[in-house]
Amino acid sequence: MERSWGLIIAAILLQTLTTASLQARPATPAEESELRRMTQELLDAVAPGRTDVWQLYLHDRLIHVDENGIVRTKAELLKELAPLPAGLEGRIAIDSFRIEVENNLAIVTHEDQEHLHYFGQVLRSRFRSTDTWLRTADGWRLIGQQTSAVLEDPPSIKLTREQLCGYNGSYSLTAEIVAKVQCSELGVVVERTGRPKAEYLPEVIDVFFAPGQPRTRRIFVRDDAGKIVGFVDRREGEDVRWVKQN
């Protein structure tokens, strides 16, 4: 996936270099206004599934990477666009917008706020996209987009002192690397060999997170009798296993 993205950007840069020398410059107010307007039009077209807007502004050689890491072509992306189902209402608005222009290329980074009414409940999500626009004879066309979700810490639950202190102990990754866990007022404090202490808060029973690090979880593991025998550090579905010593 990364190789494909790099090749398309390299191809675009090579194309522009053959027509003019590469001179980076700030976008003009007119360019920024136009690309921001077009970007918002694309966002407005998501909820109603307006493929006509996306058909107009997408380059035929588009490479699109969504927040789940799925890579799509223009045809594949247009096929996926559809109105939100009954019971769902949503809107997406640009919250921040940055742009740089080099000859016929514009690189735009924008952060967007989504408000989704999901069967009576309101969900708020943020997304950050990096867009590559190519100036063509027909105007600006979106030739590359990569979107990621802006993650936030989950809500923390309240556990009793007894529950929190039940996680106390020493856990080993190797013979030399040990993490000492001690209960605190709100969660547990972990002191790992060679690193400063860090506090983890409970998301649910046996699952903890470090504030400011929403991509990772520390999950305590129990045996069939319910005794804690270790924990795993989980990131993007991959686990690093630690074994309890005492």
N, C-alpha and C positions, 0 to 999 in steps of 0.2 A: 504494500500500500504506500509506504513512504517513498519507494523507488518511483512509482508511477507519478506521484505528486511532484517529485523533484524533476522528472523528465519533462512534464508539461510546462513547468515554470521555466526550465532551461530553454525549451523550444520557443517559448514566447519571447524570452529575452534575446535569443539569437535573431528572431524575426525583427525585433525593433532595432537591434544593432546594425542590421543591414540597410536600414533606411535613414538612420540618424545616429549621431554620437549620443552616448548615454549621459544624460544630464539630469540629476535629481533636482527637484524643485518643489516648493510647497504648492498645494493645489490652489487654484484661484477660487474666489468666493463662488463664482458661477459653477465651477466643476463640483465643489463640495455640496452646494445646494442641489444640483441635479442628481448626483449620486445618492445623496441622502434621501431625496424624494423617491427615487427609483427603488432604493432599499426598503423604504417604508411601504411602498406599493406592493412589493413582494411579500412582506410580512402581513399586510392587510389581506392578501389573497389566500393565506394559508387556511384560516378557519372556514371560509365558504368554499374552499377547494377550487378557486378560479385558476384553472390551468392556462387560460388565455394570457394572463399577465405574465406568468412564468415562461410560457412559450415565447412571448415577445422579447423578454429581457435576457434569456439564457442563450449563451453561445452554443452552437451545435457541437462543439468539442468539450463541453462542460465536464469537469470532474467534481463531484459533490461528495463530501464526507460528512455524515450526520453525527449527532451526539453519541450514538451507539457504535460508531466506528464503521458503519456500513458505507461502502463506496458505490456510487451510482453514476450512470451516464445521464444525459439530458432525457433521453427516452424513458429510462428506468425511473427517473425522478418524477416526470410528468405522469407516469402510470400510477405512482403511489399517491399523488395528490387527490384528495376527495373531501367533500364537506364533512364537518364534524357530525357524528351520529346524533340522533335525538337524545336530549337530556344533557348535552354538552354545549356550552357557549364559551367562546374564547376570543381574546384579542392580544396582540403583541405590539409593543411600542418600543422604539429606539430610546435608550436611556443615555448612551454615550456613543460618540462617533469620531473616529480619527482616520485621516487619509493622507497618503503620500503618492505623488505622481512622478513617473519616470517615462518621458516620451509618451508612448501609446498605452502605457500600463498605469493603473491606479490600484493601489493596495489599501484596502479599507478594513479597519477593525471596529466592530460595533458590539456593544453590550445591550441586550434586549430584555425587557420585562414582560413576561407572559402572565395573564390573568385568565384562569380557566374555571368556569363554573361547572363543577362535576356533580351532576345529580343533586343540586342544592348546596354543595360544599364548594368553597372558593380555594383554589390551589394557586400559589404564586411561585413561579420558577424564573430563573435567569439563565440566559444563554449568551455565549460570546462567540462571535464568528469572525473569521478572517476571509475576506473576499478579494478575488483578483478580477478586475474589470479590464477588458480590452477595448480600446477605441477602434471602431470599425467604420466603414462607409455609412452604415445604418445607425451609428451612435454607439454609446457604451453598451457592451454585452458582458454578462457575467460568465467567466470561463473557468473559475475555480472557487470553491467555497468549502471551508472546514469549520464545523460548529462543535462546541463543547458545552456541557452543562456547567454552570457556576455553582459548585457545591457549597452547602452550608452545614454547620453542625446540626445533628438531630436534637430533638428535645431530650432532656435527661429526666429519668424517673427518680423517685425517692426510695432508697433502701434503708433498712434499719441498721443500726450499728453492728448488731450481731451478724446480719447478712454480709455486710461489707468486710468485717474482720474474718469471716470465713474464708476469704481469699488470701489471707496472710501466709507468707512462706517464701521459700527460695525456689526459683525455677531456673533450670540450666538449659542453655542452648548447646554449649560445649563444656568441657571440663574447666575451661578458663573463663567463659562468659556466663555470668549468672545475673539474674534479675531478682531483687528482693522486693516483695510486695507488702505494703503496710496499709491498713485501712485509714482513711481520713474522714473528715466531717461529711463530705459530699460524695466521695468515691474512694479510690485507692491511689496511693503514691508508689511509683515504681522507680527503683534505683538500679540501673544496669551498669555492669562493669565498664568503667571508662567513660560514662556519660552522666550528665546531671540528672537530678530527680525530675520526674514528670508525673503530673496528676491525670488520672483517667476517670471519666464520669460514666455512670451506668445508663445505657440506652434501654436495655431490657435485662432480665436476670441473666447473668453470666456473660453479657456482651457490654464492653466498655469502649469509649472513644476518647481520644485526646483532643481537647478544644483547639480549633484551628487546623485540624488534620482530618477532615471528613472523609478522605479516601480510604482510611484504614480503620480496622476494628481489632480489639483484643478480646478473644473469645475463650473463656475458661471451659475446660473439658472435664467431664465427670465419667466415672466408671459405672457399671451396672448397678452398683449399690448407692450411687449418688455422691461418692467421694470425689473431690477435685484431684485430678492426677496430672494436670498441666494446663497450658493455654496455647493458643495459636495466634500469631500476628497475621491478620488477613488483609491483603491488598490486591484489588482487581481480581479477586477469586483465587489467589494463590496464598497458601499457608506456610508460615515458618513455625515449626513446632518446638515448644519448650516443655520440659518434663519437671514435675514438682519433686523437690528433694526431701521435703519434710512437711 
